[in-house]
């Protein structure tokens, strides 16, 4: 599991300056910092079409629906 997180952090660090600085300085990176980095990446017009978040789940018994809704709130821009 830690190896997958490391790959995720490296990928985010390639595109986000704040996460990249923490990664290069070998400082701990919290979940909230990673989420903020992903949100900045998704809202960056230069990266549109280059990155795409993917969520897995099933509508059967609502497995995967709540994480998808949480991601919409966390990552997409507010309609207001």
matplotlib code that plots the C-alpha trace (Angstrom):
import matplotlib.pyplot as plt

x = [0.0, 2.8, 4.4, 1.1, 0.9, 4.5, 3.6, 0.6, 2.6, 5.3, 2.7, 1.1, 4.5, 5.2, 2.3, 1.8, 4.5, 3.5, 3.5, 6.6, 8.5, 7.4, 8.4, 11.8, 12.5, 11.4, 8.9, 5.7, 2.8, -0.7, -3.9, -5.3, -2.2, -2.5, -6.2, -5.5, -2.8, -5.2, -7.8, -5.3, -4.3, -7.9, -8.7, -5.6, -6.5, -3.0, -3.6, -7.1, -7.3, -4.0, -5.2, -8.4, -9.3, -10.8, -13.0, -14.1, -17.2, -20.6, -24.1, -25.2, -26.0, -24.5, -20.9, -18.8, -21.5, -20.4, -16.7, -17.7, -19.9, -17.2, -14.7, -17.1, -17.2, -13.4, -12.1, -14.4, -15.0, -18.0, -20.9, -21.3]
y = [0.0, 2.4, 1.9, 2.8, 6.0, 6.8, 6.5, 8.8, 11.4, 11.3, 11.8, 14.7, 16.3, 16.3, 18.7, 20.6, 22.9, 22.8, 19.0, 18.9, 21.1, 18.9, 15.7, 17.0, 18.1, 14.7, 16.2, 14.3, 15.0, 14.9, 13.7, 17.3, 18.6, 15.8, 16.6, 20.3, 19.4, 17.2, 20.0, 22.5, 20.1, 19.5, 23.2, 24.1, 25.0, 24.0, 20.4, 19.9, 16.7, 15.5, 14.2, 12.3, 11.0, 7.5, 6.1, 2.4, 1.1, -0.2, 1.2, -2.2, -1.6, 1.9, 0.7, 3.4, 6.1, 7.9, 8.1, 9.5, 12.2, 13.0, 13.4, 15.7, 18.0, 17.7, 18.2, 20.0, 23.7, 25.1, 26.0, 29.2]
z = [0.0, 0.8, -2.6, -4.4, -2.2, -3.1, -6.8, -6.4, -4.5, -7.2, -9.9, -8.1, -7.4, -11.1, -11.7, -8.4, -7.1, -3.4, -3.3, -5.4, -2.9, 0.0, -1.9, -2.9, 0.6, 1.9, 4.2, 5.2, 2.9, 4.5, 2.8, 2.9, 1.0, -1.6, -2.0, -2.5, -5.0, -7.0, -6.9, -8.3, -11.0, -12.1, -12.1, -14.1, -17.7, -18.9, -17.7, -19.0, -21.0, -19.6, -16.2, -15.3, -11.9, -11.9, -9.2, -9.0, -7.4, -8.1, -7.8, -6.4, -2.7, -3.2, -3.0, -4.6, -4.8, -1.6, -2.5, -5.9, -4.4, -1.9, -4.7, -6.6, -3.5, -2.8, -6.3, -8.7, -8.6, -6.8, -9.1, -7.2]

ax = plt.figure().add_subplot(projection="3d")
ax.plot(x, y, z, "-o")
ax.set_aspect("equal")
plt.show()
